[in-house]
Amino acid sequence: MPPTRPASSKTKTQGTTTRGDDRQAQLLQIACRFFARYGYKGTSLRDIAEEANITKAALYYHFPNKNSLYERIVLEGLRVLVDEVTEATSHAQTAREKLHAFMMTTAEIYVRDPDLWLAGSNAFWVDEDSVPRKAAIDLRDRYEQLLRSCISLGVQTGEFKDVDPAITGRVVLSMINGLSRWFRPQGPLTIAQVIEQYTGILLAGIGSGKTP
């Protein structure tokens, strides 16, 4: 059952003095929050305009349709994910370190902006014409290939057992994606502590006990 949208406007962002890029950033932030909570189909341009205290006509000035908003949010989130994970893994030396860097960086991005993460992760569960599928899928494939490369390196160097990189990668992604269901920054564990435990559990299963 989808979450209930608040009826009052008490939490609306006051944007009467916002102009230009600030206004566009405000609309992206609101749209991202709504897409994360209610999904693409459950969000309308009217919802976003009302939350921003502007007319739909004013919203159309910045974004001609809902798809353009969603495209901007989804692709931005995926590009940030790919760029930061690529950077983090490139500085790691061993396969174990690369795998940890991949998981830690991904988790930090989720904690930094849960709405952007959720909106992006939902992109592949909506109708094909609601997002720029090819661009989004290309970025997703680059991200998953980075993970498989980390695992393949570990198999080659003997750090990991002879596991299938694709299957192992799905296990890793399931662990990380599950954070959105239960992890809370105010909880007893920090995200770094969670990833340390995740990595330890994973390496207990795929680690060979050898050092590179």
URUR-V510316 format. One record per residue. SS is DSSP state (H for helix, E for strand, - for the rest). PHI is phi in degrees with one decimal (* if undefined). D_LAST is the distance of its C-alpha to the last C-alpha in Angstrom with 1 decimal. Layout:
ss = (SS SS)
phi = (PHI PHI)
d_last = (D_LAST D_LAST)
This chain:
ss = (- - - - - - - - - - - - - - - - - - - H H H H H H H H H H H H H H H H H H H - - - - - - H H H H H H H - - - - H H H H H H H - - - H H H H H H H H H H H H H H H H H H H H H H H H H H - - - H H H H H H H H H H H H H H H H H H - H H H H H H H H H H H H - - H H H - - H H H H H H H H H H H H H H H H H H H H H H H H H - - E - - - - H H H H H H H H H H H H H - H H H H - - - - - - - - H H H H H H H H H H H H H H H H E - - - - -)
phi = (* -66.4 -62.5 -81.6 -79.4 -60.0 -82.9 -83.7 -108.0 -65.5 -95.2 -63.7 -77.9 -79.5 -126.7 -67.1 -103.6 -78.0 -135.4 54.3 -62.6 -62.8 -63.5 -63.5 -63.3 -63.1 -65.2 -64.7 -64.3 -64.9 -61.3 -61.3 -62.5 -68.6 -63.3 -66.3 -84.6 -114.7 80.6 -64.5 -69.0 -84.4 -114.9 -120.0 -63.5 -61.8 -56.7 -66.5 -63.1 -64.8 -65.0 -87.7 60.5 -132.4 -84.2 -62.1 -61.8 -67.6 -64.6 -62.6 -62.0 -92.3 -138.4 -68.7 -161.0 -65.9 -62.4 -66.7 -65.1 -64.2 -59.3 -61.5 -70.0 -64.3 -66.8 -61.5 -62.9 -69.1 -65.3 -60.1 -59.6 -63.7 -63.5 -72.3 -69.1 -60.3 -62.4 -64.6 -71.1 -68.0 -86.8 -80.2 -97.9 -89.4 -64.3 -60.9 -65.6 -65.6 -64.2 -63.7 -63.3 -60.8 -68.2 -66.9 -64.9 -60.6 -64.8 -64.3 -64.6 -60.9 -65.0 -66.1 -150.7 -58.5 -64.3 -63.5 -62.8 -66.2 -62.0 -69.3 -68.6 -83.9 -62.8 -96.9 -115.8 -113.4 -57.8 -59.8 -88.6 -93.4 -141.1 -72.1 -56.4 -62.7 -62.7 -66.4 -67.1 -60.3 -67.3 -61.3 -65.2 -63.0 -63.7 -69.3 -66.9 -58.5 -65.3 -63.0 -65.9 -61.4 -70.5 -61.2 -60.7 -63.9 -66.4 -65.9 -83.0 88.6 -67.9 -112.8 -66.6 -78.1 -96.9 -79.7 -60.0 -68.3 -66.7 -62.6 -62.4 -65.2 -63.8 -60.5 -65.9 -64.7 -62.4 -69.4 -63.6 -68.4 -58.0 -65.3 -87.5 -138.4 -73.1 -130.5 -55.5 -84.7 -74.2 -71.2 -116.8 -77.9 -64.3 -65.0 -66.8 -63.7 -67.3 -59.8 -68.8 -57.3 -62.9 -61.5 -63.7 -64.6 -68.4 -64.1 -91.6 -105.1 -68.4 -92.3 88.1 -94.3 -105.3 -67.2)
d_last = (49.2 48.5 48.8 52.3 52.8 54.7 58.3 59.1 58.1 57.5 53.8 54.5 53.0 55.8 55.5 59.0 58.1 54.8 55.0 53.0 49.2 49.6 51.5 49.0 46.1 48.3 48.9 45.2 44.4 47.2 46.4 42.8 43.9 46.4 44.0 41.4 44.2 46.5 44.6 45.8 48.9 49.8 50.1 53.0 53.8 56.7 54.4 52.4 55.6 57.2 54.3 54.4 58.2 58.8 60.5 58.9 60.5 58.6 55.4 56.0 56.3 52.6 51.3 53.5 52.2 49.8 47.4 47.0 46.1 43.6 42.1 41.7 40.1 37.7 36.5 36.1 34.0 31.7 31.4 30.5 27.8 26.2 26.5 25.1 22.1 21.3 21.6 19.5 16.5 16.8 16.3 13.1 9.8 7.0 8.4 9.5 11.2 12.7 14.1 15.5 17.0 18.5 20.1 21.2 22.8 24.6 25.9 27.2 29.0 30.7 31.8 33.1 35.3 35.6 38.6 36.8 33.9 36.3 38.5 35.6 34.1 37.7 38.0 37.1 39.6 42.7 45.0 43.6 46.2 45.5 42.3 41.1 39.1 37.5 36.3 35.0 33.3 31.7 30.2 29.1 27.5 25.5 24.4 23.3 21.6 19.4 18.4 17.9 15.8 13.3 13.3 13.2 10.1 8.4 10.3 9.5 5.8 6.7 6.0 9.8 12.6 14.6 16.6 19.0 17.9 21.6 22.5 19.6 20.5 24.0 23.1 21.4 24.4 26.8 25.4 25.8 29.1 30.5 30.4 33.7 35.4 34.9 33.1 35.5 34.7 37.4 35.8 34.3 30.7 29.5 27.4 24.4 24.9 25.3 22.0 20.2 21.8 21.2 17.5 17.5 19.7 17.7 14.3 16.5 17.4 14.5 11.5 10.4 9.9 6.6 3.8 0.0)
